[in-house]
Amino acid sequence: MDEPGGTGQPPAGQDEFRFSPRPNRAAEIGWRPWGDGPFEEAGAQGKLVLLSVSAVWCHWCHVMDETTYSDDSIIERVNRDFIPVRVDSDRRPDVNRRYNQGGWPTTAFLAPDGSLLTGLTYAPASRLKELLDRLSALYRDRRQEIDVELARRTAAVSPGGPAQPGGDDASGGVDPRTVENVTSSILAAWDRVHGGLGGEPKFPSPGALELALAGYRECGDDDLRALVISTLDAMSSGELFDRVEGGFFRYATARDWSVPHYEKMLSDNADLVSIYLQAAVALGRGEYMEVARRAIDYVLVNLLDDERRGFFGSQDADERYYHRDAEGRAAMERPPVDRTLYVDSSARMVSALVRASAVLEDPDLLSLARTVADFAWREGFRPGAGVCHYFEVPSGRPVLWGMPADQVYLLGALLDIFQASGEPVYLARAVELGGEVAGRYLTGGGWLGEASGGTAGLPSEGDAPAGVSLEGLPPDTPDIQLNGYGARALLALDALAPGRGFRDAAEGVLRSLSGVYGAYSYFASEYALAVDVLERGHLEIRISGVAGRDERRDMTLAAAAMFNPRKVVRPESADDYPTGGDGAARPVAVVCSTGACHPVWEPGELERVTASIESGDPERKIAGGGCLEG
């Protein structure tokens, strides 16, 4: 056996696949990249496609490469009886969404038209060997019967069918009790002993914590406050937080936040930085700022591209490394980092840095956020397609358009930068990207999904994406968190650049999911926050265009740092800003809600004025039982 690293010599084209960093023979399987070619090959040869959905940060994916896919009999059977296709989950989220079998690695068996026959997650060699023999014989002997059954099954769940959201429910408006219902599901899932939601394994739930924090802020509900504090304290003081290098691990396998899976994801750390900063402001707990600062420092040291173009997606799990103290780790090789610049997760980190710049009073973080967003826009945006999904490193080549998460999270990041900096170019970019979202990323069901009906590819010279599509693909399903965040971004864009149809697009998204959001329980928290904005409107903090530079800066900083999920910060020109009458002094800011505006003269008054407006709001919603219904 050849030995570079004990992996054997990969077949031609195998260098594009990513296997375990430890010795393995998985590259001896003749993997094909995702596309039409392997499925045409499967049809011509009368074989099933074996689809492996893996991830570079996934421990059990590495184990499967090192054991199952390194077994002589497995390599022989797969190469002889199947058409093997290998997909990286992070690089092809569209494929992962459709075929994931409940975790990573996913091993799925597909007919030549893309229909799913069966699948499983990790499988030891003995189990997979048995399954390979059974499925290859079954498809060889009963191919026509199986194809007919899969076609019937695919037709039964086709897009727009009864299993999809939208339809009759989409025309009836949103449920007025959405916030109450989702908040109740959060309280019902609260682990009052160990903090967090649910039992084990236990994942962070930043969106649910934001909704709970908003409910406490408006209603004074002690349970919501205790839920947020118990969860944030448990995560930062337990094993989920790396007390040596900073940053959060992906999740804990035990109910008490112990025995974590040690991979560190950029997206998780971005969202957790944001919620710790929000809670620090809303609850007056300075220790949460320190947690956020240490998570940011971890990201800047380990995941920031050397050229500051963006952030790498993840750092691999290595139990031996993370069980050691600082001295012990210094003697070991650091866990490998996925050196791919993903637009969606980088944009989430940009939003976190914008918030951190205001709360921690660190202007360098806002500068970095702008640099990353500028690169994504300059190199990744294409009119008629939106923004790409990732950039290869070191080349910086953009790859794959048509993924909704990249559009939605970059839109939110551009809006965050505009509100914190007042730079008109970021609003102009947001308007252009929002037009792509509303024009190309709304599905027939009304919710946000892939562009062009699920085709995805690589634009050439600014052209629309050339698609890689299979008519037999299982239909995409809505991501409730992504749709909630996207609706919030579209509503904020409408407040900052009204009259372009963005509110209508957001309302359509929320209506389309109104009949199904309850099935998502507390995972619908982002959706509930968007519904709250739709029904009650924004609190607009309008910053004077004629006040002194230092006054505007200080007021903008206070507004950006303030916790309120319904706020938008709107830099005003001299022409747009209310004068208050000839010769009258003009406040540095005004806070407007439901047609009434209230002056704010000093940054320290901002919270009090905002609270007084909300306390008299007749449209207040129940949030976990702490408020009376208006």
C-alpha positions in Angstrom: 0.0 0.0 0.0 1.3 3.5 -0.9 2.0 5.7 2.1 1.5 9.4 1.9 0.1 9.5 5.4 -1.1 6.0 5.1 -3.9 7.0 2.8 -2.8 5.3 -0.4 -2.6 7.0 -3.8 -6.0 8.7 -4.5 -7.5 8.2 -7.9 -7.6 11.0 -10.4 -9.7 13.9 -9.2 -9.7 12.7 -5.6 -7.7 15.8 -4.4 -11.0 17.7 -4.3 -12.4 15.5 -1.6 -11.6 15.9 2.1 -11.0 12.9 4.2 -10.0 12.3 7.8 -6.6 14.0 8.6 -5.5 10.7 10.2 -4.3 7.7 8.2 -7.0 6.0 6.1 -7.8 4.5 2.8 -11.1 6.1 2.0 -9.6 7.8 -1.1 -9.2 4.3 -2.7 -13.0 4.4 -3.3 -13.7 6.0 -6.7 -15.7 8.9 -5.4 -17.3 11.2 -7.8 -18.3 14.8 -7.1 -21.9 15.8 -6.9 -23.5 16.5 -10.4 -25.5 14.9 -13.1 -22.7 12.7 -14.4 -22.7 10.1 -11.7 -26.5 9.7 -11.8 -26.3 9.2 -15.6 -23.6 6.7 -15.0 -25.7 4.9 -12.5 -28.7 4.7 -14.9 -26.6 3.4 -17.7 -25.0 0.7 -15.5 -28.2 -0.2 -13.5 -26.6 0.7 -10.2 -27.5 2.6 -7.1 -25.6 5.8 -6.1 -23.9 5.6 -2.7 -23.9 9.1 -1.4 -21.6 10.0 1.5 -22.3 13.3 3.2 -19.4 14.1 5.4 -17.9 17.1 7.3 -14.3 18.1 8.1 -15.2 18.8 11.7 -17.1 15.6 12.3 -15.5 13.0 14.6 -17.5 10.0 13.4 -17.0 11.0 9.8 -13.2 10.6 10.5 -13.8 7.3 12.2 -15.8 6.0 9.2 -13.0 7.0 6.9 -10.4 5.3 9.1 -12.3 2.1 9.6 -15.3 1.3 7.4 -14.1 3.0 4.2 -10.6 1.6 4.8 -11.8 -2.0 4.9 -10.7 -4.0 1.9 -14.1 -5.6 1.3 -16.0 -2.3 1.6 -13.7 -0.6 -0.9 -14.1 -3.6 -3.3 -17.9 -3.7 -3.0 -18.5 0.0 -3.3 -16.3 0.3 -6.4 -17.8 -2.7 -8.0 -21.5 -2.5 -7.2 -22.3 1.2 -6.7 -21.5 4.7 -8.1 -20.0 6.5 -5.0 -20.5 10.2 -4.6 -18.9 12.3 -1.9 -20.3 15.6 -0.6 -19.0 18.0 2.0 -21.9 19.0 4.1 -20.7 22.6 4.6 -19.9 23.2 1.0 -23.1 21.7 -0.3 -25.8 22.5 2.3 -28.5 22.0 -0.4 -27.5 18.3 -0.8 -27.2 17.8 3.0 -30.6 19.3 3.7 -32.3 16.8 1.3 -30.4 13.6 2.1 -29.2 13.9 5.7 -30.3 10.9 7.7 -30.2 12.6 11.1 -26.5 13.3 11.6 -23.0 13.0 10.1 -21.7 11.0 8.5 -24.8 10.3 6.3 -24.7 7.3 4.0 -27.6 7.4 1.6 -28.5 5.1 -1.3 -30.1 6.8 -4.2 -31.7 5.7 -7.5 -30.4 7.1 -10.7 -33.1 9.9 -10.7 -31.9 11.1 -7.2 -34.7 9.5 -5.2 -33.8 8.2 -1.8 -34.1 4.5 -1.3 -32.7 4.2 2.2 -29.9 5.6 4.4 -28.2 5.6 7.8 -25.6 7.5 9.7 -22.3 6.0 10.8 -22.0 2.3 10.0 -19.2 -0.1 11.0 -17.8 -2.2 8.3 -19.7 -5.4 9.2 -23.1 -3.6 9.0 -22.3 -1.6 5.8 -21.0 -4.8 4.1 -24.3 -6.6 4.8 -26.3 -3.6 3.6 -24.2 -3.2 0.4 -24.7 -6.9 -0.5 -28.5 -6.7 0.2 -29.1 -3.5 -1.7 -27.0 -4.3 -4.8 -28.8 -7.6 -5.2 -32.2 -6.1 -4.6 -31.7 -3.4 -7.2 -30.2 -5.8 -9.7 -33.2 -8.2 -9.4 -36.1 -5.7 -8.8 -34.9 -2.5 -10.4 -38.1 -1.7 -12.4 -40.3 -2.3 -9.4 -38.2 -0.2 -7.1 -38.0 2.7 -9.6 -41.7 2.8 -10.0 -42.2 2.8 -6.2 -39.7 5.6 -5.7 -41.3 7.7 -8.5 -44.7 7.3 -6.8 -43.2 8.3 -3.4 -41.5 11.3 -4.9 -44.7 12.5 -6.6 -46.5 12.2 -3.2 -44.2 14.8 -1.6 -43.6 17.1 -4.6 -43.3 20.8 -4.0 -46.6 22.5 -3.5 -48.2 19.3 -2.3 -50.1 18.9 1.0 -47.0 18.2 3.0 -45.5 21.6 2.1 -46.1 24.9 4.0 -48.1 27.6 2.3 -51.3 26.9 0.4 -54.5 27.8 2.2 -52.7 28.7 5.5 -50.6 31.3 3.7 -53.6 33.5 2.8 -55.0 33.8 6.3 -52.3 36.0 7.9 -50.0 35.2 10.7 -51.1 33.7 14.0 -51.5 36.6 16.5 -50.5 34.3 19.4 -47.2 33.3 17.8 -44.9 35.0 20.4 -46.9 33.6 23.3 -47.0 30.1 21.8 -43.3 29.9 21.0 -42.3 31.5 24.4 -44.5 28.9 26.1 -42.6 26.2 24.3 -39.3 27.6 25.5 -40.4 27.6 29.1 -41.8 24.0 28.7 -38.4 22.8 27.4 -36.3 24.7 30.1 -34.1 22.4 32.1 -34.5 24.2 35.5 -31.7 22.1 37.1 -28.9 22.5 34.5 -30.1 25.3 32.3 -30.6 25.1 28.6 -33.4 23.6 26.6 -34.3 19.9 26.5 -32.3 16.9 27.9 -29.4 15.3 26.2 -27.6 15.9 23.9 -27.8 19.6 24.7 -27.3 22.3 22.1 -27.1 26.1 22.6 -30.3 27.9 21.5 -29.4 31.6 21.0 -32.6 32.4 19.1 -34.7 31.1 21.9 -32.7 33.0 24.5 -33.1 36.2 22.5 -36.9 35.7 22.5 -36.9 35.0 26.2 -34.7 38.0 26.9 -37.1 40.2 24.9 -40.1 38.8 26.9 -38.4 39.5 30.2 -37.4 43.0 29.1 -41.0 43.9 28.2 -42.9 41.9 30.8 -40.6 41.4 33.8 -41.3 37.7 33.9 -38.9 36.2 36.5 -39.0 32.8 34.9 -37.7 34.1 31.6 -34.9 36.0 33.3 -34.0 32.9 35.3 -34.1 30.8 32.1 -31.6 33.1 30.3 -29.2 33.4 33.2 -29.2 29.7 34.1 -28.5 28.8 30.5 -25.8 31.4 29.9 -24.1 30.7 33.2 -24.1 26.9 32.7 -22.7 27.2 29.1 -19.9 29.6 30.1 -18.9 27.9 33.4 -19.3 24.3 32.2 -17.4 22.1 29.7 -19.0 23.7 26.6 -16.7 26.7 26.9 -13.0 26.2 26.3 -11.5 27.9 29.3 -7.9 27.5 27.9 -8.3 29.0 24.4 -11.8 30.5 24.6 -14.6 29.8 22.2 -17.5 27.3 22.5 -17.7 23.7 21.4 -20.6 22.6 19.2 -22.7 20.8 21.8 -22.6 18.7 25.0 -23.6 15.0 25.0 -24.8 15.2 28.7 -27.7 17.1 30.2 -25.3 19.1 32.6 -23.3 20.5 29.6 -20.5 18.1 30.2 -18.8 15.7 27.7 -18.9 18.0 24.7 -18.3 17.2 21.1 -15.1 19.2 20.7 -15.5 20.7 17.2 -15.8 24.5 17.2 -18.1 26.1 14.6 -17.8 29.7 13.5 -21.6 30.0 13.2 -22.2 28.8 16.8 -19.6 31.1 18.2 -20.9 34.1 16.3 -24.5 33.5 17.5 -23.3 33.0 21.1 -21.2 36.1 21.1 -24.3 38.0 20.1 -26.6 36.6 22.8 -24.0 37.0 25.6 -23.6 40.7 24.6 -27.4 41.2 24.4 -27.8 39.6 27.8 -24.9 41.7 29.2 -26.7 44.9 28.1 -30.3 43.8 29.0 -29.4 42.3 32.4 -26.5 44.4 33.4 -24.1 41.5 33.8 -20.6 42.5 32.9 -19.2 39.0 33.2 -21.1 38.1 30.0 -19.0 40.8 28.1 -15.9 38.9 29.2 -17.2 35.6 27.9 -18.1 37.2 24.5 -14.7 38.9 24.4 -12.9 35.6 24.9 -15.0 33.9 22.2 -14.2 36.7 19.8 -10.5 36.4 20.6 -10.6 32.7 19.9 -12.1 33.4 16.5 -9.6 36.2 15.7 -6.7 34.0 16.6 -7.8 30.7 15.0 -10.4 31.3 12.3 -9.6 34.7 10.7 -8.1 34.5 7.3 -4.5 35.8 7.1 -5.7 38.4 4.5 -8.7 39.4 6.6 -11.1 38.3 3.8 -13.4 36.3 6.0 -13.5 33.6 8.6 -12.8 29.9 8.4 -15.8 27.7 9.0 -14.7 25.4 11.8 -11.9 23.8 13.9 -11.8 20.0 14.1 -12.6 18.0 17.2 -9.6 16.5 19.0 -10.5 15.1 22.4 -6.9 14.4 23.4 -5.9 18.0 22.7 -8.8 19.7 24.5 -8.4 17.5 27.6 -5.0 19.1 28.2 -4.2 22.4 29.9 -2.3 25.2 28.1 1.1 23.7 28.7 0.0 20.3 27.5 -1.6 21.7 24.3 1.5 23.7 23.5 3.4 20.4 23.0 0.7 19.0 20.6 -0.3 19.8 17.0 -3.3 22.1 17.0 -6.6 20.5 15.6 -6.9 21.3 11.9 -9.0 24.2 10.7 -11.3 24.1 7.7 -9.7 26.9 5.7 -12.7 27.7 3.6 -14.4 31.1 3.8 -18.1 30.5 4.1 -20.2 33.6 3.4 -23.2 32.7 5.6 -21.2 32.0 8.8 -18.7 34.8 8.1 -21.7 37.2 7.8 -23.0 36.0 11.1 -19.6 36.8 12.6 -19.7 40.2 11.0 -23.0 40.9 12.7 -21.6 39.7 16.0 -18.5 42.0 15.6 -20.7 45.0 14.8 -22.6 44.4 18.1 -19.4 43.8 20.0 -17.8 47.0 18.6 -20.7 49.0 20.2 -21.0 47.1 23.5 -17.3 46.6 24.1 -16.5 50.1 22.7 -13.9 48.6 20.3 -14.0 50.4 16.9 -11.4 48.0 15.5 -14.1 45.3 15.5 -16.4 47.4 13.3 -13.5 48.1 11.0 -12.8 44.3 10.6 -16.5 43.7 10.1 -16.5 46.2 7.2 -13.4 44.6 5.7 -15.0 41.1 5.6 -18.3 42.4 4.3 -16.5 44.4 1.6 -14.6 41.3 0.3 -17.8 39.2 0.2 -19.6 41.8 -1.8 -16.7 42.7 -4.1 -15.7 39.2 -5.0 -18.8 37.2 -4.3 -21.8 39.2 -5.4 -23.2 38.7 -9.0 -26.3 40.6 -10.2 -29.0 38.1 -11.0 -27.6 35.5 -8.7 -26.8 37.1 -5.4 -23.7 36.2 -3.3 -21.7 33.0 -3.5 -21.6 30.3 -0.8 -17.8 30.1 -0.2 -14.4 31.2 -1.3 -11.5 28.8 -1.7 -8.3 29.5 0.1 -5.7 30.7 -0.8 -7.0 31.7 -4.2 -10.1 33.5 -3.0 -12.1 32.0 -5.9 -15.8 32.3 -5.3 -17.8 29.1 -5.6 -21.5 28.1 -5.7 -24.4 30.6 -6.0 -28.1 30.0 -5.2 -27.9 29.1 -1.4 -30.4 31.2 0.6 -28.4 31.3 3.9 -25.6 33.3 2.3 -28.1 36.0 1.0 -30.0 36.3 4.2 -27.1 36.5 6.6 -25.1 38.9 4.4 -28.2 41.0 4.1 -28.4 41.2 7.9 -24.7 42.0 8.2 -24.9 44.8 5.6 -27.8 46.3 7.5 -26.0 46.0 10.8 -22.9 47.8 9.4 -25.1 50.6 8.0 -26.9 51.2 11.2 -23.6 51.3 13.2 -21.6 53.4 10.7 -24.1 55.5 8.8 -22.2 54.7 5.5 -24.7 54.8 2.7 -22.9 52.3 0.5 -23.9 49.5 2.9 -27.6 50.4 2.6 -27.3 50.6 -1.2 -25.8 47.1 -1.2 -28.5 45.8 1.2 -31.2 47.2 -1.2 -29.6 45.4 -4.1 -29.2 42.1 -2.3 -32.7 42.4 -0.8 -34.0 42.7 -4.3 -32.3 39.4 -5.2 -33.7 37.8 -2.1 -37.3 39.0 -2.8 -37.0 38.3 -6.5 -35.1 35.0 -6.7 -35.2 33.3 -3.3 -38.9 33.2 -2.6 -40.2 29.7 -3.4 -43.6 28.8 -4.8 -44.7 28.1 -1.3 -43.8 31.7 -0.2 -40.9 30.9 2.0 -37.2 31.6 1.5 -35.3 28.7 -0.3 -32.9 28.1 -3.0 -32.8 30.2 -6.1 -34.1 29.0 -9.4 -36.0 26.1 -8.0 -32.9 24.4 -6.4 -30.4 24.7 -9.2 -27.0 25.7 -8.0 -23.7 26.3 -9.8 -20.9 28.7 -10.7 -21.6 31.9 -12.6 -19.2 32.8 -15.3 -18.3 36.4 -15.9 -21.2 37.6 -13.9 -23.8 35.5 -15.6 -26.7 33.8 -13.7 -25.7 30.4 -12.3 -25.5 27.4 -14.6 -27.5 24.8 -12.7 -26.6 21.4 -11.4 -30.1 19.9 -11.0 -31.8 16.6 -10.9 -35.5 16.5 -11.5 -35.9 13.6 -9.0 -34.3 15.4 -6.1 -36.4 15.4 -3.0 -38.1 18.8 -2.5 -36.4 21.3 -0.3 -38.1 22.1 3.0 -38.1 25.4 4.8 -35.5 26.2 7.4 -37.7 28.0 10.1 -34.7 29.8 11.7 -33.4 31.0 8.4 -36.8 32.2 7.3 -37.4 34.0 10.6 -34.0 35.8 10.3 -34.6 36.6 6.7 -38.1 38.1 7.4 -36.5 40.2 10.1 -33.9 41.4 7.7 -36.4 42.3 5.0 -38.6 44.2 7.5 -35.5 46.1 8.7 -34.6 46.9 5.1 -38.1 48.2 4.5 -37.8 50.5 7.5 -34.5 51.9 6.2 -35.4 51.9 2.5 -39.2 51.9 2.3 -41.4 51.6 -0.7 -39.6 48.8 -2.5 -41.8 45.9 -1.6 -39.6 44.4 1.1 -42.3 44.4 3.8 -44.7 42.5 1.4 -42.0 39.9 0.8 -41.4 39.5 4.6 -45.1 39.2 5.3 -45.4 36.6 2.6 -42.6 34.5 4.2 -44.3 34.7 7.6 -47.8 33.9 6.3 -46.4 30.9 4.4 -45.2 29.3 7.6 -48.0 30.4 9.9 -49.7 27.0 9.7 -46.6 25.0 10.5 -44.4 27.0 12.9 -45.9 25.3 16.0 -44.4 22.0 14.9 -40.9 23.5 15.3 -41.4 24.3 19.0 -38.7 26.7 20.3 -36.7 26.4 17.1 -39.3 28.9 15.7 -38.0 31.7 18.0 -36.5 33.7 15.1 -39.8 33.3 13.3 -41.7 34.6 16.4 -39.4 37.6 16.7 -40.1 38.5 13.0 -43.9 38.1 13.6 -43.6 40.5 16.5 -41.9 43.2 14.3 -44.5 42.6 11.6 -47.4 43.1 13.9 -46.1 45.9 16.1 -43.7 47.7 13.9 -40.1 48.8 14.6 -38.8 51.2 17.1 -36.9 53.6 14.9 -34.0 55.4 16.4 -33.4 58.3 14.0 -30.0 59.9 14.4 -29.7 63.6 13.6 -28.0 64.6 10.4 -27.2 68.0 11.7 -25.9 67.4 15.2 -22.2 67.5 15.9 -20.0 64.6 14.8 -19.2 63.5 18.3 -22.8 63.8 19.4 -23.9 61.6 16.4 -21.2 59.1 17.1 -22.0 58.7 20.8 -25.7 58.4 20.1 -25.2 55.9 17.4 -22.9 53.9 19.6 -25.6 53.8 22.4 -28.3 52.9 19.9 -26.2 50.1 18.4 -25.4 48.7 21.9 -29.0 48.8 23.2 -30.9 45.5 23.4 -34.2 45.6 21.6 -35.1 43.1 18.9 -37.6 45.6 17.3 -35.1 48.5 17.0 -33.7 49.9 13.8 -31.1 52.7 13.8 -31.7 55.2 11.0 -29.1 57.8 10.2 -31.0 60.9 8.9 -30.0 63.5 6.5 -30.5 67.2 7.4 -33.5 67.4 5.0 -35.2 64.4 6.6 -34.6 65.1 10.2 -37.5 66.9 12.1 -36.7 70.5 12.9 -39.1 71.0 15.8 -40.0 74.4 14.5 -38.1 77.5 13.4 -35.2 78.3 15.6 -35.9 75.5 18.0 -33.1 73.3 19.2 -33.1 69.9 17.6 -32.4 66.7 19.6 -29.6 64.4 18.7 -32.1 61.5 18.1 -35.7 60.8 18.1 -37.3 57.4 18.8 -40.4 56.8 16.7 -43.1 54.1 17.1 -46.6 53.8 15.6 -46.4 57.4 14.2 -45.3 59.1 17.4 -41.8 60.4 17.9 -40.0 61.3 21.1 -36.8 63.3 21.5 -33.6 62.0 22.9 -30.9 64.6 23.8 -28.3 62.4 25.5 -27.2 58.8 25.0 -28.1 58.0 28.6 -31.7 58.9 27.9 -32.1 56.4 25.1 -33.1 53.4 27.1 -35.5 55.4 29.3 -37.3 56.9 26.3 -37.6 53.6 24.5 -38.9 51.9 27.6 -41.5 54.6 28.1 -42.7 54.2 24.6 -43.1 50.4 24.9 -44.8 50.6 28.3 -47.6 52.5 26.7 -47.8 50.3 23.6 -51.4 48.9 23.4 -50.2 46.2 21.0 -48.0 44.4 23.5 -48.1 40.6 23.3 -48.1 38.0 26.0 -44.6 36.7 26.4 -44.6 33.7 28.7 -47.4 34.9 30.9 -45.7 37.9 32.3 -47.7 40.5 30.4 -51.4 41.1 30.3 -53.0 40.9 26.8 -53.8 44.3 25.4 
